Amino acid sequence: MRVMRALILSVVPGLVLSGCVHTAGPFAKAPQNDLDALAYGQAYAMTPAPAAYPSASTPVAHEAGYRLDAGDKLRVMVYGQDGLTNTYAIDAGGSITMPLIGAVPARGRTPARLAAEITTRLRHGYIRDPSVAVEIESYRPFFILGEVAAPGQYPYVPNMSIESAVAIAGGFSPRARRDRVTLTHIDASGPIRITVPPGAAVSPGDTILVGERWF
């Protein structure tokens, strides 16, 4: 009898503990049953946020493929030739003027193409085996007009957006339309005028026109 009682006493606590400690481990997630749904509501998968409005409405200037124009300042390095290595600004005619070789057309060329042209000219009667590199020291300015605090011409900063350009110009005026602006960009085919959102990119030489809202 004592043996039977001891056996019962040893089994019952185990059953009680097994019923109480029935949850899964800390890294497992039990499925939600109907009672959970009634108590806490139905579980739903999280919907991803919608994609942002495209900001590539205008070209972004990358130095390798960037097309030079008047107002750009270039660092031309001719290795071993200190008299030729210098900073040159592209003039209104679209050229830079260097010692020995004179005016070199730069408008519409990439820095690499301009370096190749300078190399060719120096090789013809001046330097036997010239090594030339061209880097952009500063980009030509951009222009912002219309409903901003201080319209005018400003230095271009790489990776600019319409928003940052407006900030440089002192911000929107109280009458400004803030959701859209008119952007004029000049490429090889001529000027292009488009309407863009504030997150659109700005390229060197672009003109931004902030219009007036009508209400």
N, C-alpha and C positions, 0 to 999 in steps of 0.2 A: 504493500500500500504506500509506504514511504517512497519506494522507488518510482511508482506511478505518479505520485504528486510532484516529485522533483522533475520528472520528465515533462509534465504539463507546464510547470513553472518556467522551465527553460525554453519551451517552444513558443509560448504565448508572447513574451517580449519581442522575440524575433519577428513574429508575424506583425506585431504592432509597428515595430521600427520599419519593416519593409513596406508597410502601407503608408507611413508618413514620409519616408525618404524615397519618393518615387519620381522626383524631377530629374531631368536630364542634366548632363554636365554643363559647365559654364560656357562652352563653345558650341553647344548645340542649340538649335532653335526648334521648339516643338511646333507642329502645325496648329493653326488657329481653328478651333472647333466652333460649332454653332452658338454655344453659350458665350464664348469669347466675343463673337461677332455681335451678339445682342448687348453685351455689357460694354464693349469698347468701340463698336462700330466696325464695318467691313474694312479690311486692309486692302490698300491699293498700291500699285507700283508707282514710283515717283516719275512724273512726266518731265523730260528734259526741257530746259529753258529754250525758248525759240532763238534761232540764230540772229546775231546782230545784223543791222542794216549794212549791206556791203560798203566798204570804205575804199574800194579800188576803182571808184568812178573816174579818177584821173590818174595819169601815169605817175609813178614814183621814181625819182631819180636815183639810179644806182651808178656809181662812178664808172664802172667798166663799160656800160652802154650809154652813158650820158652824152647828149649832143651839146657841144659847146656853142656859146653865143656871146654877143657883146655884153660886157659887164662881169663875166667870169674872170677870176684871177687865178693864174696857173703858176705852179712851181715847176720850172723846167730845169732838169738836172742833166748836165753833160759831164759824164765822169772823167775826171782828170783835167777839166777845163773850167777853172774858177771864173774866168772872165765871161763865160757863157751861161753858167749856172746862176739863175736869178728868178725873181717873181715878175711875171709879165701879165698885164691886163689886156683882155681882148677889147679892141677899140670899136667905135661905132661902125666901122667898115667890116668888122668881123675878123680882124687879123691881129697877130702879135708881131712886134718888131724886135728882132734880135741882132746883135753884132754879127758881122761878116755876111749873113744871109739876108738881112733886111726883113721885109714884111712876109709873113707866112700865114696864109688863110687858115682860120681855125673854125669859123662858123659852120655848124652842121657836122663837124667831125667829132669822133670820140677822142679821149685823151691818148689812146693807143695809136689811132690813125695819125694824130698830130705828131706824136713822137716819131713815127715812121717817116713822115714827111720831113721833119727836121733832120733826121739821120741821113736821108737821101741827099738833102741839100748840103749838109756839112761834108759828106763823103766826096762830093764833086769839087775837088780842088782845095779843100780846107783841112780836113782831118782824115787820116787814112782809114781808121776803123772806129768811128764814133759810137759811143754807147749813151743813149738818150732815154730819159724817163720823164713823163709828164704827170703831175698830180694836180688835183683841184685844191687850191688853197682857200678860196671862198667862192660861193656861188653868186650868180647875178641876183639882184633883189627881186622881191615880189611887190605887187601893188594892191592896196585895198581901198575901196571907195564906197561911198554911200553912208548908210546909217551905222557908223561906228564913231567912237569918241574922237579919234585922231586919225582920219584918213590920210593916206600918203604912201611913200615908198619905204620899205623896211628890208634889212638884210635877211636873206633866206637861211633857215636852219634845217638841216637834213631831217627827214621824216615828219615834216610839218603837216598838220591837218587844218581844216577851215577854222575849227575851234581855237587852236593855238594862234593862228594868224589874227583872229578877232581879239584875242587876249593881248597880243602884242600891240594892237591898235587901240587899246584902252577899253575894249568891251563894246557891246551893243549899245546903241542909243535907245532911249525909251520907245521910239517909234519903229524900231527895227523888226523886220520879220526874221525870226530866229530858226525856223525849221528848214529853210531853203535859201541858197544864195546862187548867184550866177557866176560861173567860173569861165574865164577865157584863157585857153592854153594854145600855144603856138608850137606846131610840130613841122615836119618836113613838107606836109601838104598845105600848110597855112594855118590861120587861126581857127580854133574850134571853140564854140560857146555852148556851154551846157549848164543845166540846173542840177545842183548837187546838195546832199544833206551836210550838216555840220561836221560829220565824221570823215568826210572825203579828204583825200590826200591833196597836197599842194606841191607843185613843182616850181623850180626857179623860173622867174620871169612871168609867172601867172598873174592875172589880174582878177581880183575878187570884188564883186559888186554886191553889197548888202542892200536889199530893197526895203521899202517902207511897207508896213502892214496897213491894211485898210480898215481895221476895226480895233 
